[in-house]
Amino acid sequence: MQNNLMISSLTPLDLSQARVDSIIDEKYTKNDFYEGQKGAAQVIHKYISTDSDGKSQIICTDTERGTFHHIDVNGEHVVDYKNTHLIDRVHLPLKRKASKFASEECVKNPTAYKDIVMNESSIRELETKPGLFNRTMAKLTGKNCARPLITSSDQLNDLSITEEWLLENTKFLTIEHILRGPEGFADYALSYPLNDRLIEENYLNHTFVKYKDIRGNIITDYGGKMLTKMLTKMFFDSVKERTYELLESNKTITFEHRSIEDSIFQDELISILISNI
Protein backbone atom coordinates (compact mmCIF):
# COMPACT_ATOMS: atom_id res chain seq x y z
CA MET A 1 0.00 0.00 0.00
CA GLN A 2 2.77 2.45 0.96
CA ASN A 3 4.69 1.71 -2.26
CA ASN A 4 1.51 2.27 -4.33
CA LEU A 5 1.02 5.66 -2.69
CA MET A 6 4.64 6.60 -3.45
CA ILE A 7 4.27 5.57 -7.08
CA SER A 8 0.98 7.40 -7.53
CA SER A 9 2.63 10.61 -6.30
CA LEU A 10 5.36 10.53 -8.95
CA THR A 11 5.46 13.14 -11.68
CA PRO A 12 5.96 11.93 -15.29
CA LEU A 13 9.55 11.28 -16.34
CA ASP A 14 10.55 12.47 -19.80
CA LEU A 15 13.14 10.08 -21.20
CA SER A 16 12.90 11.24 -24.80
CA GLN A 17 16.24 10.62 -26.48
CA ALA A 18 16.67 14.23 -27.57
CA ARG A 19 16.22 15.48 -24.00
CA VAL A 20 18.55 12.84 -22.52
CA ASP A 21 21.25 13.48 -25.13
CA SER A 22 21.11 17.24 -24.59
CA ILE A 23 21.31 17.03 -20.79
CA ILE A 24 24.19 14.55 -20.73
CA ASP A 25 26.11 16.54 -23.32
CA GLU A 26 25.74 19.68 -21.20
CA LYS A 27 25.92 18.38 -17.62
CA TYR A 28 28.19 15.31 -17.64
CA THR A 29 31.67 16.59 -16.78
CA LYS A 30 35.21 15.26 -16.44
CA ASN A 31 34.78 15.20 -12.68
CA ASP A 32 31.74 12.95 -13.15
CA PHE A 33 33.76 10.77 -15.55
CA TYR A 34 36.44 10.21 -12.91
CA GLU A 35 33.73 8.91 -10.54
CA GLY A 36 32.76 6.12 -12.94
CA GLN A 37 29.24 4.73 -12.70
CA LYS A 38 28.69 6.59 -9.45
CA GLY A 39 29.28 9.93 -11.17
CA ALA A 40 27.03 8.95 -14.08
CA ALA A 41 24.20 7.99 -11.72
CA GLN A 42 24.50 11.28 -9.84
CA VAL A 43 24.19 13.27 -13.06
CA ILE A 44 21.21 11.20 -14.27
CA HIS A 45 19.43 11.57 -10.95
CA LYS A 46 20.07 15.29 -10.54
CA TYR A 47 19.39 16.52 -14.05
CA ILE A 48 17.20 13.90 -15.72
CA SER A 49 15.10 12.15 -13.07
CA THR A 50 14.42 15.00 -10.62
CA ASP A 51 11.50 17.37 -11.20
CA SER A 52 11.44 21.16 -10.84
CA ASP A 53 10.54 20.83 -7.15
CA GLY A 54 13.61 18.71 -6.46
CA LYS A 55 11.59 15.50 -6.11
CA SER A 56 12.84 12.24 -7.58
CA GLN A 57 10.76 10.94 -10.47
CA ILE A 58 12.16 7.45 -9.92
CA ILE A 59 11.70 5.40 -6.77
CA CYS A 60 13.36 2.19 -5.70
CA THR A 61 11.13 -0.25 -3.81
CA ASP A 62 13.60 -3.13 -3.51
CA THR A 63 17.34 -2.60 -3.50
CA GLU A 64 18.13 -6.31 -3.44
CA ARG A 65 16.24 -7.06 -6.67
CA GLY A 66 16.91 -3.69 -8.25
CA THR A 67 13.26 -2.74 -8.64
CA PHE A 68 12.78 0.87 -9.78
CA HIS A 69 9.56 2.61 -10.79
CA HIS A 70 8.63 5.71 -12.78
CA ILE A 71 5.66 7.19 -14.61
CA ASP A 72 6.24 7.79 -18.32
CA VAL A 73 5.03 10.82 -20.28
CA ASN A 74 1.84 8.94 -21.20
CA GLY A 75 0.98 8.44 -17.54
CA GLU A 76 1.83 4.73 -17.60
CA HIS A 77 3.47 3.08 -14.59
CA VAL A 78 6.82 1.56 -15.62
CA VAL A 79 8.44 -1.11 -13.44
CA ASP A 80 12.05 -0.79 -14.52
CA TYR A 81 13.96 -3.82 -13.23
CA LYS A 82 17.64 -2.98 -12.78
CA ASN A 83 16.93 0.34 -14.56
CA THR A 84 17.06 -1.43 -17.93
CA HIS A 85 14.80 1.14 -19.63
CA LEU A 86 16.64 4.10 -18.11
CA ILE A 87 20.07 2.71 -18.98
CA ASP A 88 18.95 2.04 -22.55
CA ARG A 89 18.31 5.79 -22.95
CA VAL A 90 21.39 7.13 -21.18
CA HIS A 91 24.04 4.61 -22.17
CA LEU A 92 24.96 5.81 -25.67
CA PRO A 93 25.32 9.53 -24.84
CA LEU A 94 27.27 8.66 -21.69
CA LYS A 95 29.53 6.32 -23.66
CA ARG A 96 30.20 8.98 -26.30
CA LYS A 97 31.07 11.62 -23.72
CA ALA A 98 33.17 9.23 -21.60
CA SER A 99 35.14 8.14 -24.67
CA LYS A 100 35.82 11.80 -25.51
CA PHE A 101 37.02 12.54 -21.96
CA ALA A 102 39.17 9.40 -21.91
CA SER A 103 40.94 10.38 -25.14
CA GLU A 104 41.61 13.90 -23.87
CA GLU A 105 42.75 12.82 -20.41
CA CYS A 106 45.13 10.14 -21.70
CA VAL A 107 47.05 12.96 -23.40
CA LYS A 108 46.73 15.59 -20.65
CA ASN A 109 47.03 13.31 -17.62
CA PRO A 110 48.99 10.15 -18.59
CA THR A 111 49.84 9.34 -14.96
CA ALA A 112 46.13 8.64 -14.38
CA TYR A 113 45.98 6.19 -17.31
CA LYS A 114 44.83 3.26 -15.14
CA ASP A 115 41.93 5.23 -13.64
CA ILE A 116 41.00 6.67 -17.04
CA VAL A 117 40.75 3.24 -18.65
CA MET A 118 38.87 1.78 -15.67
CA ASN A 119 36.25 4.55 -15.67
CA GLU A 120 35.81 4.55 -19.44
CA SER A 121 35.34 0.76 -19.36
CA SER A 122 32.84 1.07 -16.53
CA ILE A 123 30.66 3.42 -18.61
CA ARG A 124 31.12 1.40 -21.80
CA GLU A 125 29.89 -1.74 -20.01
CA LEU A 126 26.98 -0.01 -18.28
CA GLU A 127 24.32 -2.07 -20.06
CA THR A 128 25.83 -5.42 -19.10
CA LYS A 129 27.38 -4.54 -15.72
CA PRO A 130 25.20 -1.85 -14.11
CA GLY A 131 25.59 -2.93 -10.49
CA LEU A 132 27.39 0.14 -9.16
CA PHE A 133 25.19 2.50 -11.18
CA ASN A 134 22.03 0.94 -9.77
CA ARG A 135 23.35 0.87 -6.23
CA THR A 136 24.04 4.60 -6.46
CA MET A 137 20.57 5.22 -7.88
CA ALA A 138 19.08 3.24 -4.99
CA LYS A 139 21.14 5.27 -2.53
CA LEU A 140 20.01 8.56 -4.07
CA THR A 141 16.39 7.48 -3.60
CA GLY A 142 17.16 5.80 -0.29
CA LYS A 143 14.17 7.20 1.55
CA ASN A 144 11.97 5.24 -0.84
CA CYS A 145 13.88 1.97 -0.63
CA ALA A 146 12.86 -1.16 1.23
CA ARG A 147 16.31 -1.11 2.86
CA PRO A 148 17.22 2.59 3.26
CA LEU A 149 20.87 3.44 3.67
CA ILE A 150 22.04 5.09 6.86
CA THR A 151 23.00 8.75 6.68
CA SER A 152 24.53 9.55 10.07
CA SER A 153 27.32 8.03 12.16
CA ASP A 154 24.88 8.04 15.10
CA GLN A 155 23.02 5.25 13.32
CA LEU A 156 25.99 2.90 13.04
CA ASN A 157 25.12 1.36 16.43
CA ASP A 158 26.92 -1.99 16.65
CA LEU A 159 27.53 -2.40 12.94
CA SER A 160 31.24 -3.14 13.16
CA ILE A 161 33.19 -4.58 10.24
CA THR A 162 34.61 -7.81 11.65
CA GLU A 163 36.12 -10.97 10.18
CA GLU A 164 33.09 -12.92 11.42
CA TRP A 165 30.69 -10.55 9.66
CA LEU A 166 32.64 -10.71 6.40
CA LEU A 167 32.67 -14.51 6.51
CA GLU A 168 28.97 -14.71 7.35
CA ASN A 169 28.10 -12.74 4.21
CA THR A 170 30.10 -14.87 1.77
CA LYS A 171 26.97 -17.01 1.27
CA PHE A 172 25.71 -14.12 -0.88
CA LEU A 173 28.74 -14.20 -3.19
CA THR A 174 27.70 -15.79 -6.50
CA ILE A 175 29.45 -17.06 -9.61
CA GLU A 176 27.98 -14.02 -11.41
CA HIS A 177 29.90 -11.70 -9.08
CA ILE A 178 33.10 -13.65 -9.78
CA LEU A 179 32.65 -13.62 -13.54
CA ARG A 180 32.42 -9.81 -13.49
CA GLY A 181 35.88 -9.56 -11.95
CA PRO A 182 36.84 -6.63 -9.67
CA GLU A 183 33.57 -4.79 -10.38
CA GLY A 184 31.55 -7.86 -9.41
CA PHE A 185 33.40 -8.30 -6.12
CA ALA A 186 32.99 -4.57 -5.37
CA ASP A 187 29.27 -4.83 -6.12
CA TYR A 188 29.03 -7.82 -3.76
CA ALA A 189 30.94 -6.02 -1.01
CA LEU A 190 28.80 -2.87 -1.18
CA SER A 191 25.53 -4.81 -1.45
CA TYR A 192 26.18 -7.26 1.40
CA PRO A 193 29.02 -7.16 3.99
CA LEU A 194 29.63 -3.39 3.77
CA ASN A 195 26.01 -2.35 3.20
CA ASP A 196 24.85 -0.02 6.02
CA ARG A 197 28.34 -0.13 7.53
CA LEU A 198 29.97 2.73 5.63
CA ILE A 199 29.10 6.41 5.56
CA GLU A 200 30.62 8.96 3.19
CA GLU A 201 30.78 12.55 4.47
CA ASN A 202 32.21 15.67 2.88
CA TYR A 203 33.78 18.46 4.94
CA LEU A 204 35.55 21.47 3.45
CA ASN A 205 35.78 19.64 0.10
CA HIS A 206 37.51 16.63 1.70
CA THR A 207 35.83 13.23 1.60
CA PHE A 208 35.82 11.04 4.71
CA VAL A 209 34.55 7.50 5.18
CA LYS A 210 33.14 6.57 8.58
CA TYR A 211 32.75 3.04 9.91
CA LYS A 212 33.17 0.98 13.06
CA ASP A 213 36.30 -1.07 13.54
CA ILE A 214 36.51 -4.52 15.19
CA ARG A 215 36.67 -2.86 18.64
CA GLY A 216 33.48 -0.90 18.03
CA ASN A 217 35.26 2.45 17.64
CA ILE A 218 33.94 4.85 14.99
CA ILE A 219 36.76 5.56 12.55
CA THR A 220 36.86 8.78 10.52
CA ASP A 221 39.02 7.82 7.57
CA TYR A 222 40.22 10.47 5.09
CA GLY A 223 39.91 9.09 1.58
CA GLY A 224 39.22 5.58 2.88
CA LYS A 225 42.96 4.86 3.28
CA MET A 226 42.70 2.90 6.52
CA LEU A 227 39.65 1.05 5.21
CA THR A 228 41.63 0.08 2.13
CA LYS A 229 44.42 -1.36 4.25
CA MET A 230 41.97 -3.33 6.36
CA LEU A 231 39.99 -4.69 3.42
CA THR A 232 43.10 -5.75 1.51
CA LYS A 233 43.65 -8.38 4.20
CA MET A 234 40.27 -9.12 5.81
CA PHE A 235 37.99 -8.92 2.78
CA PHE A 236 40.11 -11.04 0.45
CA ASP A 237 40.70 -13.64 3.15
CA SER A 238 36.95 -13.87 3.74
CA VAL A 239 35.97 -14.51 0.10
CA LYS A 240 38.90 -16.73 -0.91
CA GLU A 241 37.42 -20.11 0.06
CA ARG A 242 33.92 -19.31 -1.26
CA THR A 243 35.40 -18.10 -4.56
CA TYR A 244 37.32 -21.31 -5.16
CA GLU A 245 34.30 -23.43 -4.16
CA LEU A 246 32.13 -21.66 -6.73
CA LEU A 247 34.78 -21.95 -9.43
CA GLU A 248 35.20 -25.65 -8.68
CA SER A 249 31.46 -26.28 -8.95
CA ASN A 250 31.19 -24.33 -12.23
CA LYS A 251 34.01 -25.90 -14.22
CA THR A 252 31.91 -25.93 -17.38
CA ILE A 253 32.05 -22.10 -17.52
CA THR A 254 34.86 -20.83 -19.71
CA PHE A 255 36.20 -17.41 -18.83
CA GLU A 256 39.42 -15.54 -18.18
CA HIS A 257 39.89 -15.18 -14.45
CA ARG A 258 42.59 -13.34 -12.56
CA SER A 259 43.30 -14.74 -9.12
CA ILE A 260 41.84 -12.63 -6.32
CA GLU A 261 45.26 -12.87 -4.69
CA ASP A 262 46.79 -10.96 -7.58
CA SER A 263 47.80 -7.46 -6.42
CA ILE A 264 46.58 -5.76 -9.62
CA PHE A 265 43.18 -7.43 -9.25
CA GLN A 266 42.98 -6.33 -5.61
CA ASP A 267 44.05 -2.76 -6.33
CA GLU A 268 41.42 -2.42 -9.05
CA LEU A 269 38.68 -3.84 -6.81
CA ILE A 270 39.56 -1.54 -3.91
CA SER A 271 39.68 1.47 -6.25
CA ILE A 272 36.20 0.70 -7.60
CA LEU A 273 34.85 0.06 -4.11
CA ILE A 274 36.18 3.27 -2.55
CA SER A 275 34.97 5.40 -5.46
CA ASN A 276 31.45 3.98 -5.17
CA ILE A 277 30.75 4.23 -1.46
N, C-alpha and C positions, 0 to 999 in steps of 0.2 A: 504493500500500500504506500509506504513512504517513498519507495523508488518511483512508483507511478506518479506521485505528486511532484517529485523533482523533475521528471521527464516532461510532464504537462506544463511546467513553468518555463521550459526552455524557449528561447527565441530562435527563429529559423537561422540555419547556418548556410551561408552562400559559399559553396565550394566550386563555383564556376571556374574553369581553367584559366580564363583571362584574368580574373581577380587574383587567383592564387599565384599565377606567374608574376603579375605586377608587384604584389606585396613582397614576395620572396626576392625578386630582383632589387627592390628598394631597401628592404629591411634586414636581409640576411648579410651579416658582416664578417670580416676576417676573425674578429673575436669570437663570434658564434661558431665559425668553422673550426677554430682551435678547441672548442668544447665538444666536438663530435656530435653524436646523436642527441646528447643532452642540450647542446646549444640550438640544434635544429628544432627540437620539441619546444623550447622556450620561445623561439620566434613564432612558431606556428600557433602556440597557445595565445601569446600576447597580441599578435596582429591579425590572425586569421579566425581564431575560434573564440574570441572575446567580444561581446557586444559593446555598444557605445556607453553603457552604464558600468562597464568593467566586469560584467557577469559572464562566466564561462558558458559557451553554447554547446559544450560537450561535457557529459558527466560519465564517470566510471562507477559502475555498480559492483564490480567484482575484479579486484586486482589480480587475484590468482589466475583466473581464466582470461583476463584481458578483455572484459566486456565493457564497451563504451557505447554511449547513446548520443544521438543528436536528432534534431528535426530539420528536414531538408526544406528547400525554398517552396516546395509544393505542400508543406504542412504534414508530410509523412514522417512517421517515427522510424528512424534507421537504427538498427542494432548492429553496431560496427565491431565485430569480433577482431581483436588485436589491431584495431584501427586500419583494417585492410582498405576500406574505401577512402579514408583520409590519406593514407600513405600513397595510394594510387594517384591522387591528385597532386601531392606535394613532392613526390620523389624525383621526377624529371627536372623540374626547375631547381631543386636543391642540388641535384647531381651536377647540373650544368655550372652552377655558381661555385660549388665546391671544387670542381675540376679547374675552374679558372683561378681560384685562390691558390690551389695546390701548385699550379704551374708558376704563378708569380712568386710564391713564397719559397719554392725550391731554389730560385735564382737569388732572391733577396736575403733569405735566411737559411742557408744550407746546413747550418749546425742543428737545425730543428727538423732535418729530413725525416727522421724516424717518426716523429709526431705528425708531420704533414702527411706522410703516406698512410699512417694508421687512421687519421681522421677522414681523409679522402675515401679510403676503403670502407670505413664505417658508413658513410653517406651513400656510397655506390651500392652497398649491399643492404640498404634499408628495407627493401621489399622482402628479402629472404631472411634477414636477421634483425628484426625490429625490437628486440627485447629491451635494450636500454632506452630507446625512444619511447616505447610504451610505458616503461616504468616511470620515466620522467613525466609523461602526460598524466599518469595516475597520481603522481605526487602533486602536480600542479592543480589537480581537481580533488585533492585529498579529502576535503570536507564531505565530498559526495561518495567516497569509496566505502566499501564494506569493511576494509581494514585500513582506516586512516593512519597516516604517518604522524609520528610525534613531531612537535615543533618547538619544544622547550626542554632544556636540560633538567628542569624540575620533574619532568615526566619519565625520566629514565628509570627511576625506582631501582629495582634490583636486576636490571637488564645488563648484566656484565657479559663481556665477551670472554668466555673460558674455553679451554680445550674440550671439556665435557659437552658444552653447548655446540661447538663446532662439529664434534663427532656425532651428536644426536641428530643433527640436521642432514648428515650425508645421505640419509634414506631418500631425500628429495632430489639428489643428484641423478640425472638421467643420461642415457647414451646420447640423447639429442644435445644436451649441454656440452658433452665431451666432443662431439663431432664439430661443434662450432668453435672449438679452440679457445683461446684466451677470452674472447667476448662471451662465449657460452659459460665459462667458469665464473666470469664477473657477474653475469646475469643471475646465475645460481646464487652467488654469494650475497648479492643485494636483495634478492627475492626471498631468501630463506635465513641463513645464519646471521646476517648483518641487518636484516630488516627490523626496523624499530629500535636499533641499537646504535645508530649513528645520527648525528645532527650536524648539519653544515650551517655555520653562522658567519656573517661578514661584518667586520668592524674596521672602520677607517681604511676601506678598500683592501683589507687583508682577510683571507679566508681561513677559518679555523674549523676543525672537525672535533666534535665532542663525543665522548663515549666513556663507558665504565670499564676499568681494567679488571684483572682477575681478583684484586683485593677489594673491589667495590668502590674505588676512588674515581671521581669524574676527572677525566683527562681533557685538557684543552690543548689541542695539537695543531700547531701552525702548519698548514699545507698537508696535513696527514702524514708527516714524516715518521713519527713514532708508530702510528698505526701500520704504515708500510713495513717497518722493521718487524713488528709483531706478526703480521699476517704472513710475511715471507716464510717464517718458521711454522707457526701454529696452523695456518689455513692449509698449506700444502701438505703438512703431515696428516691433517684430518681427512683430506679427500683422496690420499694416495691409494689406500687399500680398496675403497669403493670404486675408484676409477679403473683399477686393474681387474676387479671382479666383473665390471660391466663390459670391459673390452674382451675379457675371456669368454663371456657368455654371448658375445655378438661377433664371433670370428668371421661370420659370413659377410660382414660389412667391410667393404674395401674403401679405405681412405688414408690420406697422409696425416700422420699424427706425430706431433712433437712431444717428447716426454715432458710431463709436468715438472720434472726435476731439472729441466733445462733452464739455465739462467735467463736466456732471451725470452723464452715462453713466460716465465714468471714475471719478468720486468714488464712485458707487454700487458699481462693480465692486471698487475697492480696499477699500471698507468691508466688503463681503462676504468678500473674500479674507482680509483680516487677521483677521476674527472667526472664520474657519474653519480657521486653521492648526492 
